[in-house]
């Protein structure tokens, strides 16, 4: 799922208005400590939304809404179809929908690649289960896809519209995302994350981010993903699953 988040974040940042909001209002480039603090809070929120009771769920939603209320501004430079000065807001239903759709799409794809294929009904159920969170955060209920086909049609339409166009801010943020640690292990960690991120992205978005891609990198990507797949499928549940997912009450869980 964490690999799915990397793909989702890069797709989200490929929208210039999302990238502007993150660049100007987040700790994305705050160093290793900020990276792991942000990851800790994000994981906690996702687990509360998925496996928490109503009180935990509402607390997580309130915290996210509070952050969103502070994130607004204008695009500093023209990017894609958006002129300089175009307004953005984390409460914009259209941006919320894009963030939601990329997350659901990425999680389903990475789960199928590394864990097990899903049936069409299971994909549809995941879309339906996750829709409530997007609506609670401000997406329009009539716009949120509740089945896999509708989700794919929405994502394809956004790509076709030209609004998904990684700019300078997105590329700078991507570099920070893929360099989460410093010190002697920084170079190999960044190299592996960059390889995996490039392999998971659609071809056009990969190119516009500036990731290099050739047959050798494709073979390396396939090898890394095969190793991850084998390890993941061989892990016992107590290691592979979040503790919250293993609890008896997890039957009430929702898709993030």
N, C-alpha and C positions, 0 to 999 in steps of 0.2 A: 504493500500500500504506500510505503514511503517513496518507492520509485514512481508510483502512479502520481504522487503529489508533485514530484519534480517535473514530470511531463505537463501536468495540469497548470502549474505555476508559470511555466514557460509559455504555454498557450495563452494564459490570462494576460501576461505581460506583453504579448504580441499585439494586444489592443492598446493603441497609444494612450487612451484616456485612463486605462487601468495602470499602465506603466507610469504615467505622470503622478497618479495618486500614491503609488507605492514609493516612487523615487522621492517625493517631497514630504511624506508623512510616515515613513517606517524606518526601522533599524536594520534594513537589509544589508547595509554596508558597514555595520557597526563592529565587525570583528568576530572572533570565534565565540566569545562569551555571549554576545548578543544573538548570534545564530542559534546556539543551543537553548538559550532562554526563550527565543521565539518558537522554536520547535516544541519545547516543553509545553508552552501555553497552547499552541495549536493542537497538539495531540490531546491534551486535557480537554479542550473544548469539543473536539470531535468525538471523544469517548463519552463525554457527558451527553452530547446530542444523540448518540447512537444507542448507548446502553443505560443512561441515567434515568432516574425517575422524573416525574413532571417538574419538581422543584429544581433539580440539577439542570434539566433541559432549559427551563426558563432563565435560570441564572446565566447559563452559557449564552443564550440568545441575547439577553440584556447586555452582557459584556461586549458582544460583537456589535450590537446596535450602538452602544456608546462610542466605540472606536469609529464606526462608520459616520457618526454625526460630526466628527472632527475632521474628516477627510473630504476636503473640497478645495477647488482652486481652478486655475486655468492652464491650458497647455502652453508651455514656454516657447515652443517652436512648432511650425507646421510638421505634421507627420501623417503619412497615408492620406486619407481624404479629409483630415481634420486640420483646419487652419490654426495658426498661432492665436492664442487667446480663447480657444474653444473651452467652454466650462466642463468640469468634471465633478462628480460627487459619488462617494461610495454608497449613497442611498439611491442612486439612479437605477430604476428597475431594469433598464436594458443592460447596464454593466453587471448588476447582480445576476442576471440571467446568464450572461456569458461566463462569469466565474463559476456558477453552479454547473452549467452544462459541461464545461471542460473538466471539472472535477469528477462528475459522474462518468463521463465518457472514458477518462483516463483510468479510473479505478476498475471499471469493468474490463477494459482491455488488458491491463496488467494482471488482473486476477486470472483471466482466462489464459494468459501466456505463461504464468508462473505456477498457478495452482491447479485449476481444472476448467475445462470449457463449461459454459452455462447454456442452458436451453433458452429459446426465445422467450418463453414464459418467465424464466428467472430474470432475464435482462429487463423485461417489462416490469416485473415486480420491484426490482431495485430502483428503476426510474420512478415508479409510483411512490415507493416508500420514501425516497429522498426529496420528493417535490415539496413536502410540507415545510421543511427547513428553509428552502428558498423563498417560499411564500411568506413565512414568518419573518424573514429578514427584509422583505419589501418587494420581492419580484411579483409581477402581476400573475394571479392564479390562472388567467386565461392563456398566458404565454408559456408557462412552465411545462415542458414535455413530460408526459406520464407513461410513455412507452418508448422502447428503444428506437423504433423507426422514426418517430417524431423527433427524438433527440438528434439522430443523425441528419435528418432533413434540416433542422435548425442550424447545426454546426456547419453543414455544407453551404447553407444560404449565407451564413456570416462570412465564410471564406470567399464565396463568390461576390459578395458585396464590396470587397476591397477594404473593409474596415479593420481587418486583421493584418497589420503590417508592422512588424518589429522595427522600431527606430533606435536612435542612439541611447535613449533612456532604457529601453528594453534590453539592449545588448550589454549595457553597463551593469544592469541588475542581474542579468543572466550570468555574467562573469563572477559577480559576488556570490550568487546562489551556488555556483559550481566550484567555488573555492571556500568551503566552510571552515577549514582549519588552516593553521599556520605551523611553521616549523619543518622538520625533516620529512614528515609524511605528506606535506601539502601537495607537492608535485604529483605523486602517484594517485592520491585521492582525487585531485582535480582532473587528472587524465582519465580515470575510470568513470567519474561522474559525467564528464563531457562526452565521452564515447557513448555511454548509455543514454544520455539525454538526446544526443544527436540521432541515435538509432530509433528512439521512440517517437520522434516528431514527424509530422507529415513532411514530404520532400520540400515543398515550397517554403514552409516556415523554417526548416533546417537551413536552407540556403540563405534566407533573408537574415537569419541570426549570424550567418558567417561561419557556421560549423563546416569543417572540411569533411568530405565523405567519399570513399572509394572502395574498391573491392576488398582491400586488406582491412580497412576499418569495419566493413560489413562482416567479414569473417571473425574479427575480434569481438564485435558486438554479439554475434550469434554464440560465440564460445562463452562469453561472460554470462549471457542470459541462460544458457544451458546449465552452467554450473550453479547459478542462483536457483534455477528451477529444481535441479536435483537436490540441492541442500534444503530448499523450502519443503519439498514434498517428503523428505526424509525426516524432518524435525517432528518430535512429539508435540502434541497439542499444548502442553504446559510451556513450551518454548515458542512455538509458532503463533500462538494466539495471545492477544492482550488479556491480562487477568480479568478485566471487566467482561470480556466475551466468554470466559470460562465459568462465570458465576451462574448459579441457578436462576437468577432473575434476568439473565441475558435474553430470554425468550421474548421479552418485551422490546428488544432492541429495534432501532430504526436505522435505515441507511443514512449516512452522513450526506 
